[in-house]
Structure formats: C-alpha cells, structure tokens
Amino acid sequence: MTEDPWTLLGLEPGARPEQIEAACRRALAAASDAAAVARVEAARARVSDPRACARERLFGPPPFSHLDEIAEALCRLPRRPVGAVLWLEALREG
C-alpha cells in the first residue's frame, strides 16, 4: 500500500520546505527500523517534488491505492456454499 506522505510526516499539503525538513528529522528520529527510514525518505522525496505535488493536487491519489488491502480482507472472509434453493429464493424475492 502506498501511504500518504503528508500524513506520514504529519504535515498539511503545501507545507513550506523548512516545515518539511523539520518533520522529516522528527520522523527519522522516531523511525524504528530500516523500513521506516525508507518510508520517511520516500515521503520526503514525494512532498519535496513540486511536480509530484502538483500532479497529486490536480489528479488526486492514485485510484485503487488500497486495492491490495481490500483483496486481502475479502480473502480472509469465510466462504459459505450456497445451494440452488437459496439462489432460487433470492431470485423470487428480488
């Protein structure tokens, strides 16, 4: 899943460069492992790039950014067999 860089850094979109650097320093100090450091660095790159910020502001976040989470959640749901009788009842009611 792609995290929102602004949320990860605790900033509002359109923050000034000084605010971005201060937030990155705080996030890096709180990072517990290499993966967290990588996420902070990726977030810094996204919020520091004016073209990426403009693109996200114009077009919004990528569609289906949470599709993997949704698919995993659906796969964990219990599956129940449905016989022909239940389908026929649903069709008669509908």
N, C-alpha and C positions, 0 to 999 in steps of 0.2 A: 504494500500500500504506500501511496505517496502521501507524506504528511504535508500539511500546510506550513510553509516556512515561517509565516508571520506568527502563527500560534506557537510553533516550536520555540521561537525566540522571544515570545511574549511581547510582540510589537503590533502596532496597527499599520496597515498598508500606508505607504507614503512617509514612513519614518525617515528622519534625517540620517546621513551617514554616521554622525557621531553616536546617535542612538543605536544604530545597527551594530557598530563596533562594540559598544558597551554591553549590549545584550548578548553578543557572541562571546565576549570574555566571560560573562556570568554563566552562560550555558556551558562553555568549555570547562570552567572551574567545577561545575556540578556534574559533568559527564563522568559516568562510572566505568565505561569500557570503550574499546576502540570503535564499536558500532555506534555508540552515542556520539563520539567525536566526529565520526564520518557523517552522521545525520546533521550535526551542527554546521560542519563545513559545507555540506550540500545546501543547507538552508541559507547560509551566508552568501554563497555564490548566486542563489536564485534571487534573493532580495537586493543584492548589490548590482545586479544586471538591469539597467534601465529598460532594455528591450524586452527582457523576460517579464518585468513588472508591467510594462505597457500591454504586452500580449495577454497576460493574465487579467488585467483590468478590462481589456476590450472583449475578450472571448470567454473569460471565466475559467474555472478549474477544468481540467480535462474530464470529459464525460466518462462515466463508468470507472472513476478512480477507486471506488470501493467495491468493484465487482468481485474481486477475489475474496473479500471478506463475506460478501453475500453468498457466494457459491459455497464457501466452506461451511457457513452456518446452515444452509439448506441441506448439505450432505450429512450433517450431524443429526438432522431430524429423523425420528423413527419412521420407517416406511411401513405402511399397512396395506395388505392386499385388499382390493375392492372387487367383489364379485359382480356378476351381471345383474343380480337382483338389486343391489344398491344403485347401480347406474340407471337401471330402468325406473326405479322410484324417483330418482333425481330428475330424470327427463320428464316424467309425468307431472311432477310438481312445478317444474320450471316454465 
